[in-house]
């Protein structure tokens, strides 16, 4: 069961840093704090091998949830591998002894 949003806070840490670091206080005042929401990832899938995927993270504030989307560049080997995965799904392609 998820914990309520009130249990997640950075206030104590940021208060300590603000009082002990002039550099942090200057950066904090300039609002140069951001959330990294886009990254490229490499995933080794057992059926299709290595995938190069763009990962986008979207925040849904109403429920404090995150949606993570993985996509591949159209026409790339990773794109074709994802299309293949759509067909084979969760089938076990290994031979049984």
C-alpha positions as CSV (number, residue, x, y, z in Angstrom):
1,X,0.0,0.0,0.0
2,X,1.5,3.4,-1.0
3,X,2.4,5.8,1.8
4,X,0.6,9.2,1.9
5,X,2.4,12.0,0.2
6,X,2.9,13.8,3.6
7,X,5.4,11.1,4.6
8,X,7.7,12.1,1.7
9,X,9.5,15.3,2.4
10,X,12.8,16.9,1.6
11,X,12.3,19.8,4.0
12,X,14.7,18.7,6.8
13,X,17.5,18.0,4.3
14,X,17.0,21.2,2.4
15,X,16.8,23.2,5.6
16,X,20.1,21.7,6.8
17,X,21.8,22.4,3.5
18,X,20.4,26.0,3.3
19,X,21.9,26.8,6.8
20,X,25.2,25.1,6.2
21,X,26.1,25.8,2.5
22,X,26.1,29.3,0.9
23,X,26.6,27.6,-2.5
24,X,23.5,25.4,-2.0
25,X,21.5,28.4,-0.7
26,X,22.4,30.4,-3.9
27,X,21.5,27.5,-6.2
28,X,18.2,26.9,-4.3
29,X,17.3,30.6,-4.5
30,X,17.9,30.5,-8.3
31,X,15.5,27.5,-8.6
32,X,18.2,25.6,-10.5
33,X,16.7,22.3,-9.1
34,X,15.0,20.1,-11.7
35,X,13.7,16.6,-12.2
36,X,15.4,14.6,-14.9
37,X,12.6,13.1,-16.9
38,X,14.2,11.9,-20.1
39,X,17.0,9.5,-20.6
40,X,18.2,6.8,-23.0
41,X,18.5,3.3,-21.6
42,X,20.0,0.0,-22.8
43,X,18.1,-3.1,-21.9
44,X,19.1,-6.7,-22.6
45,X,15.9,-8.6,-23.4
46,X,16.3,-12.4,-23.2
47,X,14.3,-13.0,-26.5
48,X,15.5,-10.1,-28.7
49,X,18.8,-9.0,-27.2
50,X,19.9,-5.4,-26.6
51,X,17.4,-2.6,-27.0
52,X,18.2,1.2,-27.1
53,X,15.2,2.9,-25.7
54,X,14.2,6.5,-24.9
55,X,12.7,6.7,-21.4
56,X,10.2,9.5,-20.6
57,X,8.9,9.9,-17.1
58,X,5.6,11.8,-16.6
59,X,4.3,12.9,-13.2
60,X,0.6,12.6,-12.3
61,X,0.3,14.9,-9.3
62,X,-3.3,14.1,-8.4
63,X,-2.2,10.6,-7.2
64,X,1.5,11.3,-6.9
65,X,2.1,8.6,-9.5
66,X,4.7,8.4,-12.2
67,X,4.1,7.0,-15.7
68,X,7.2,5.7,-17.5
69,X,7.2,5.4,-21.3
70,X,9.8,3.4,-23.3
71,X,10.0,4.1,-27.0
72,X,12.5,3.3,-29.8
73,X,13.3,5.4,-32.8
74,X,11.2,4.4,-35.8
75,X,13.1,2.1,-38.2
76,X,15.9,1.3,-35.7
77,X,16.8,-2.2,-34.8
78,X,15.3,-1.6,-31.3
79,X,12.0,-0.5,-33.0
80,X,11.9,-3.7,-35.0
81,X,12.7,-5.8,-31.9
82,X,9.8,-4.1,-30.1
83,X,7.5,-5.0,-33.0
84,X,8.7,-8.6,-32.8
85,X,8.0,-8.6,-29.0
86,X,4.5,-7.4,-29.7
87,X,4.0,-10.6,-31.8
88,X,5.7,-13.2,-29.6
89,X,4.4,-11.7,-26.3
90,X,5.3,-13.9,-23.4
91,X,5.7,-17.1,-25.4
92,X,8.6,-19.3,-24.2
93,X,10.8,-19.8,-27.3
94,X,13.2,-22.2,-25.6
95,X,13.0,-25.9,-26.4
96,X,11.9,-28.1,-23.6
97,X,14.2,-31.1,-22.9
